[in-house]
Amino acid sequence: MRPIEILIALLVMMVWGANFVAMRIGVTHLPPFLTLSCRMFIASAILVWFLKSPKGQWPLLLAISFTMSTLHFGLGLVGMQEIEAGPGAIAMQASVPFAAIIVWLVYKETLGWRRFFGMIISFIGILIISGSPDLTSNTHMLVVLILSAFFFALASILIKRLKDIDFVSVNAWVSILSLPQAVLISACFEEQHVQAAMTAPWQTWLVVIYMALGATIIGQGLWYRTLARHDTNSVMPFTLLVPVFGVFFGIIFLGENLDFQNVSGGLVTIAGVGIILTYKITKRSP
C-alpha cells in the first residue's frame, strides 16, 4: 500500500473509533433504529447525486444493505444503549474471527492451527470483558454487539464480490436501500418517536450528523474503496486500531474508566485478532 493509502486506512479507523462515542451519545436520547433512520436519511440525501447503475447486482447490494446497515449498524446501536464506547469497540473485533470462519466455510480457505488459536484467544478476551463489573448485568447487550460484529464480517465479504461499481455509488445504494428497512423496523418496534426527537439535546443531532457524514460517507465509503483495491489481508490489520481509538475517545469525551478486566480482555482480544490477521491464507485442495 502506498503511504497515502495507509493514511486513508488510518483515517477510517479513527473515524470508526470515534463513532462508538457518537453511537453511545445518540442512543442515550433516541431509539436505536430511529437513530439509524436519521443517519441513513442524511447520508442518502447527500449520496443520491452519485448513484450509478448497479449493472445487475441488485441482489448483492440489497444483501449488503441488510447486513451492513440494518443488522450491523442497527444491532450495534441497540447494544450501545447499555455498553460503553471502549468495551463496545473492543467487542466489535469479533468480526475478524467471524470473517475467518466464513471464508473457511464458503471459500474453502485453509483455517490452520494458528488462525484457530487466534480465534480462541479472541473469544477468550471477549469473555474476560464480559466479566467486568460494568458489563455483568448487561451481558445480553454484549451478545448483541458480537452479533453485530458477525454481520459486519459477512457484509465485508459480500462487498468483495461486487464488480465494476464505483465505491461512492456502492455507498449511496447501500444507504438508500437500508433507509426504508430502518424506518420499518423503528415503526414496528419502537415508540414515542416524536417525543424523543423533540426532547433530544443538540449534541444528539450533532452526533447523528457525524454518524452520517463521518462514519457512513467518509468511513464506510473509503472502506469500500480500500477493500476493492487491496487484498483483504492487507487492510484488515488496520481494524486493530478501531478499539484503540474507541477507548481513547471514550475516555476523552465520555469520561469512561476502564477497569482491569476491560483492559486485560481488550489486550487478549487484540492479540488474538493479530494472530488471525497475520496468518497467510491458502486455498484448501478440492
C-alpha positions as CSV (number, residue, x, y, z in Angstrom):
1,M,0.0,0.0,0.0
2,R,1.2,3.5,-0.8
3,P,1.7,6.0,2.0
4,I,-1.5,7.9,1.0
5,E,-3.5,4.7,1.1
6,I,-2.1,3.9,4.6
7,L,-3.1,7.3,5.8
8,I,-6.6,6.8,4.3
9,A,-6.9,3.5,6.2
10,L,-5.8,5.1,9.4
11,L,-8.3,7.9,8.9
12,V,-11.1,5.3,8.6
13,M,-10.1,3.6,11.8
14,M,-10.0,6.9,13.7
15,V,-13.4,7.9,12.3
16,W,-14.9,4.5,13.3
17,G,-13.3,4.6,16.7
18,A,-14.9,8.0,17.4
19,N,-18.2,6.6,16.0
20,F,-18.6,4.4,19.1
21,V,-18.7,7.6,21.2
22,A,-21.3,9.1,18.7
23,M,-23.4,5.9,18.9
24,R,-23.3,5.9,22.7
25,I,-24.5,9.6,22.9
26,G,-27.1,9.1,20.1
27,V,-28.9,6.2,21.7
28,T,-29.0,7.9,25.1
29,H,-31.8,10.1,23.8
30,L,-33.1,8.4,20.6
31,P,-34.3,4.8,20.0
32,P,-31.6,2.9,18.1
33,F,-33.4,2.3,14.8
34,L,-34.7,5.9,14.8
35,T,-31.1,6.9,15.2
36,L,-30.2,4.7,12.2
37,S,-33.1,6.0,10.2
38,C,-31.9,9.6,10.7
39,R,-28.3,8.6,9.9
40,M,-29.3,6.9,6.6
41,F,-31.6,9.7,5.6
42,I,-28.9,12.3,5.9
43,A,-26.4,10.0,4.1
44,S,-28.9,9.2,1.4
45,A,-29.8,12.8,0.8
46,I,-26.1,13.6,0.1
47,L,-25.1,10.4,-1.8
48,V,-28.2,10.2,-4.1
49,W,-26.4,12.5,-6.5
50,F,-23.6,10.0,-7.0
51,L,-25.8,7.0,-8.0
52,K,-24.7,4.8,-10.9
53,S,-26.3,1.8,-12.4
54,P,-25.6,-1.3,-10.3
55,K,-25.4,-3.4,-13.6
56,G,-27.5,-6.3,-12.5
57,Q,-26.0,-6.6,-9.0
58,W,-29.3,-5.6,-7.2
59,P,-29.5,-8.8,-5.0
60,L,-25.9,-8.3,-3.8
61,L,-26.4,-4.7,-3.0
62,L,-29.6,-5.4,-1.1
63,A,-27.8,-8.1,0.9
64,I,-25.0,-5.7,1.7
65,S,-27.5,-3.0,2.8
66,F,-29.3,-5.5,5.0
67,T,-26.2,-7.0,6.6
68,M,-24.0,-3.9,6.9
69,S,-26.6,-1.2,7.7
70,T,-29.7,-2.8,9.1
71,L,-28.1,-5.6,11.1
72,H,-24.5,-4.4,11.8
73,F,-25.3,-0.7,12.4
74,G,-28.7,-1.3,13.8
75,L,-27.7,-4.0,16.3
76,G,-24.6,-2.0,17.2
77,L,-26.8,0.9,18.2
78,V,-29.1,-1.5,20.2
79,G,-26.1,-2.8,22.1
80,M,-24.5,0.6,22.7
81,Q,-27.6,1.6,24.8
82,E,-26.0,-0.3,27.7
83,I,-22.4,-0.8,26.7
84,E,-19.8,2.0,27.0
85,A,-17.8,3.1,23.9
86,G,-14.5,1.5,24.8
87,P,-15.7,-2.0,25.6
88,G,-18.1,-1.8,22.6
89,A,-15.3,-1.1,20.2
90,I,-13.3,-4.0,21.6
91,A,-16.2,-6.4,21.4
92,M,-16.7,-5.4,17.7
93,Q,-13.3,-7.0,17.0
94,A,-15.1,-10.3,17.0
95,S,-15.8,-9.5,13.3
96,V,-12.3,-10.7,12.5
97,P,-12.6,-14.3,13.7
98,F,-16.1,-14.4,12.3
99,A,-14.7,-13.4,8.9
100,A,-12.0,-16.1,9.1
101,I,-14.7,-18.7,9.8
102,I,-17.0,-17.6,7.0
103,V,-14.2,-17.6,4.3
104,W,-13.1,-21.1,5.6
105,L,-16.7,-22.4,5.2
106,V,-17.6,-20.6,2.0
107,Y,-14.4,-20.1,0.1
108,K,-12.5,-23.2,1.2
109,E,-9.6,-21.2,2.6
110,T,-7.3,-23.2,4.9
111,L,-8.0,-22.4,8.5
112,G,-4.7,-23.6,10.0
113,W,-3.9,-24.1,13.7
114,R,-2.5,-20.6,14.1
115,R,-5.7,-18.9,12.9
116,F,-7.8,-21.3,15.0
117,F,-5.6,-20.5,18.0
118,G,-6.1,-16.8,17.3
119,M,-9.9,-17.2,17.2
120,I,-9.9,-19.0,20.6
121,I,-7.7,-16.2,22.1
122,S,-10.0,-13.5,20.7
123,F,-13.2,-15.0,22.1
124,I,-11.4,-15.6,25.5
125,G,-10.6,-11.9,25.5
126,I,-14.3,-11.1,24.9
127,L,-15.3,-13.5,27.7
128,I,-12.9,-11.7,30.0
129,I,-14.5,-8.4,29.1
130,S,-18.0,-9.8,29.8
131,G,-16.9,-10.5,33.4
132,S,-16.3,-6.8,34.0
133,P,-18.4,-5.4,36.8
134,D,-19.8,-2.8,34.4
135,L,-20.9,-5.5,32.0
136,T,-22.1,-8.3,34.2
137,S,-25.6,-7.0,34.2
138,N,-25.5,-6.2,30.5
139,T,-24.1,-9.4,29.1
140,H,-27.1,-9.7,26.7
141,M,-26.2,-6.4,25.1
142,L,-22.6,-7.6,24.7
143,V,-24.0,-10.6,22.8
144,V,-26.0,-8.2,20.6
145,L,-22.7,-6.3,19.8
146,I,-21.0,-9.6,19.0
147,L,-23.8,-10.5,16.7
148,S,-23.4,-7.0,15.1
149,A,-19.7,-7.9,14.5
150,F,-20.7,-11.1,12.8
151,F,-22.8,-9.2,10.3
152,F,-20.0,-6.7,9.6
153,A,-17.8,-9.6,8.8
154,L,-20.4,-11.1,6.5
155,A,-21.0,-7.7,4.8
156,S,-17.3,-7.1,4.2
157,I,-17.1,-10.4,2.4
158,L,-20.1,-9.7,0.3
159,I,-18.6,-6.3,-0.7
160,K,-15.6,-8.1,-2.2
161,R,-18.0,-9.9,-4.6
162,L,-19.1,-6.6,-6.2
163,K,-17.8,-5.9,-9.7
164,D,-17.3,-2.7,-11.7
165,I,-19.2,-0.4,-9.4
166,D,-17.8,2.9,-8.2
167,F,-17.3,2.8,-4.4
168,V,-19.2,6.1,-3.9
169,S,-22.1,4.6,-5.8
170,V,-22.0,1.5,-3.7
171,N,-22.1,3.6,-0.5
172,A,-25.1,5.5,-2.0
173,W,-27.0,2.4,-2.9
174,V,-26.4,0.8,0.5
175,S,-27.5,3.9,2.3
176,I,-30.7,4.4,0.2
177,L,-31.7,0.7,0.3
178,S,-31.2,0.5,4.1
179,L,-33.2,3.6,4.8
180,P,-36.7,2.0,4.4
181,Q,-35.5,-1.1,6.3
182,A,-34.5,1.0,9.3
183,V,-37.7,3.1,9.1
184,L,-39.9,0.0,9.0
185,I,-38.2,-1.6,12.0
186,S,-38.4,1.6,14.0
187,A,-42.1,2.0,13.2
188,C,-42.9,-1.6,14.2
189,F,-40.8,-2.0,17.4
190,E,-40.0,1.5,18.8
191,E,-42.3,4.1,20.3
192,Q,-42.5,7.8,21.1
193,H,-40.5,8.9,18.1
194,V,-41.7,12.5,18.0
195,Q,-41.3,13.0,21.7
196,A,-37.7,11.5,21.6
197,A,-36.8,13.8,18.6
198,M,-38.3,16.9,20.2
199,T,-36.6,16.4,23.6
200,A,-33.2,15.3,22.3
201,P,-30.4,17.9,23.0
202,W,-28.4,19.4,20.2
203,Q,-25.5,17.2,21.0
204,T,-27.6,14.2,19.9
205,W,-28.3,15.7,16.5
206,L,-24.7,16.6,16.2
207,V,-23.5,13.0,16.6
208,V,-26.2,11.8,14.2
209,I,-24.8,14.1,11.6
210,Y,-21.3,12.8,12.5
211,M,-22.5,9.2,12.0
212,A,-23.9,10.1,8.6
213,L,-21.1,12.3,7.3
214,G,-18.1,10.7,9.2
215,A,-18.9,7.1,9.7
216,T,-21.1,6.4,6.6
217,I,-20.0,8.8,3.9
218,I,-16.3,9.1,4.7
219,G,-15.5,6.0,6.8
220,Q,-17.7,3.5,5.0
221,G,-17.1,5.0,1.6
222,L,-13.3,4.9,2.0
223,W,-13.5,1.4,3.4
224,Y,-15.3,0.1,0.3
225,R,-12.6,1.8,-1.8
226,T,-9.8,0.2,0.2
227,L,-11.4,-3.3,0.1
228,A,-11.9,-3.0,-3.7
229,R,-8.2,-2.0,-4.3
230,H,-6.3,-4.3,-1.9
231,D,-6.3,-7.8,-0.7
232,T,-8.4,-8.3,2.4
233,N,-5.5,-9.5,4.5
234,S,-3.6,-6.3,3.7
235,V,-6.2,-3.9,5.0
236,M,-7.9,-5.9,7.8
237,P,-5.0,-5.5,10.2
238,F,-5.8,-1.8,10.4
239,T,-9.0,-2.7,12.2
240,L,-6.9,-3.4,15.2
241,L,-6.7,0.3,15.7
242,V,-10.5,0.8,16.0
243,P,-10.7,-0.3,19.7
244,V,-7.6,1.8,20.5
245,F,-9.3,4.9,19.1
246,G,-12.6,3.9,20.6
247,V,-11.1,3.5,24.1
248,F,-9.2,6.8,23.7
249,F,-12.2,8.8,22.6
250,G,-14.4,7.2,25.2
251,I,-12.1,8.4,27.9
252,I,-11.7,11.9,26.4
253,F,-15.3,12.7,25.6
254,L,-17.3,10.5,27.9
255,G,-15.0,10.2,30.9
256,E,-15.1,6.4,30.7
257,N,-12.9,4.4,33.2
258,L,-11.6,1.1,32.0
259,D,-11.2,-1.5,34.8
260,F,-8.6,-4.2,34.8
261,Q,-10.9,-6.8,33.2
262,N,-11.7,-4.4,30.3
263,V,-8.0,-3.6,29.7
264,S,-6.8,-7.2,30.0
265,G,-9.7,-8.6,28.0
266,G,-9.1,-5.9,25.3
267,L,-5.4,-6.8,25.0
268,V,-6.2,-10.5,24.8
269,T,-8.8,-9.9,22.1
270,I,-6.5,-7.7,20.0
271,A,-3.7,-10.3,20.4
272,G,-6.0,-13.0,19.1
273,V,-7.1,-10.8,16.2
274,G,-3.5,-10.0,15.4
275,I,-2.7,-13.7,15.1
276,I,-5.6,-14.2,12.7
277,L,-4.7,-11.3,10.5
278,T,-1.0,-12.1,10.2
279,Y,-1.5,-15.7,9.2
280,K,-1.0,-16.4,5.5
281,I,-4.1,-17.7,3.9
282,T,-4.1,-20.6,1.3
283,K,-6.9,-22.4,-0.5
284,R,-7.9,-25.9,0.5
285,S,-7.5,-28.5,-2.1
286,P,-10.8,-29.5,-3.7
